[in-house]
Amino acid sequence: MGKYQKNIEAARRITVMQYLETYHPGELVRKTDREYCTRTHDSLIITPANGFFHWFSRRVGGNNAIDYLTKVEGMDFVSAVRLLNEMAPVAASFQPAKAAPVKPHEPRPFTLPTPDRNAEAVAAYLMHRGISPKVLRYCVGSGILYQTTRGNYRNCVFVGKDEHGVARCAFQRGCQGTFRGDVSGSQKQYGFLISAEDPECDTVEIYEAPIDAMSGATIRQYKHDRPWRSVHYLALGGLNNQPIDYFLEHHPGIKTVVLCFDRDEPGRNFAGTVAKKLTEKNLVVVDMPPAVGKDYNEYLLAAKKLISMER
């Protein structure tokens, strides 16, 4: 058996429970003595006894962490195997799932990947995605974006910090290929936040991914209708309520929330759920999906192309 095939087999032996307990322990919610769901998707049911999960609202399921990453988190197969092989020291002691409860294990402590001496590859990648140099410089200078190297690959690291400015969460995105994934031990309630220049700002725009938040900031900069840091930009790292709750708890002056989720079925459904919840808190909610394309980065690229044509 080749090395890559061994890596696949090792990854297949990792159950959904083992993956979530290691990378997203805060996501697991016990429904019954035999079943769990996740905070993000309450219709996604996990049965530890047999290792199966079923996402009823999407009619997909599986029996291992690879299935979960590819079908639920949208990760490509190679990136899923690569991420799960980082759990190798833990996975080596696991046996194939038996009809017995999974013994919980301690989640890994959160540690940021070692930063490179510069961020040249990250800058080139994000500028290719349309992000303005000004927004890019701010994020790097604020310590919420940097570059790391793993093997021969350069990755963007998007950092989520707590109210004291301490890094608690990080998401990686490859500058080449399609690799993406949370850093081990990340606490998902801490989103990627580009703060408004005025601490008393009462408006926040909420996006699914950090690049979308940076795209929204870039679009505002190009519009010249008001300063680009006149609002907060919060990225959730997926369709996840926890960063919204945490942000609002620590920004009690917020009055208006603008939902900038993707223009696809999951994004539209999530926007409806969030809007209902926030309206009940007496907040003004504006649903503003991208005017063009699936997400705000596609919208930004289309807008820049239009500007170039006009010029």
Sequence and secondary structure as in RCSB ss.txt:
>XXXX:A:sequence
MGKYQKNIEAARRITVMQYLETYHPGELVRKTDREYCTRTHDSLIITPANGFFHWFSRRVGGNNAIDYLTKVEGM
DFVSAVRLLNEMAPVAASFQPAKAAPVKPHEPRPFTLPTPDRNAEAVAAYLMHRGISPKVLRYCVGSGILYQTTR
GNYRNCVFVGKDEHGVARCAFQRGCQGTFRGDVSGSQKQYGFLISAEDPECDTVEIYEAPIDAMSGATIRQYKHD
RPWRSVHYLALGGLNNQPIDYFLEHHPGIKTVVLCFDRDEPGRNFAGTVAKKLTEKNLVVVDMPPAVGKDYNEYL
LAAKKLISMER
>XXXX:A:secstr
  HHHHHHHHHHTS HHHHHHHH GGGEEE SSS EEESS TTEEEETTTTEEEETTTTEEESSHHHHHHHTS  
 HHHHHHHHHTTHHHHTT  S  SS                S  HHHHHHHHHTT  HHHHHHHHHTTSEEEEEE
TTEEEEEEEEE TTS EEEEEEEESSTT EEE TT  TTS EEE  SSTT  EEEEESSHHHHHHHHHHHHHH S
S TTSSEEEE SSS SHHHHHHHHH TT  EEEE   SSHHHHHHHHHHHHHHHTTT EEEE   SSSSSHHHHH
HHHHHHHHHH 
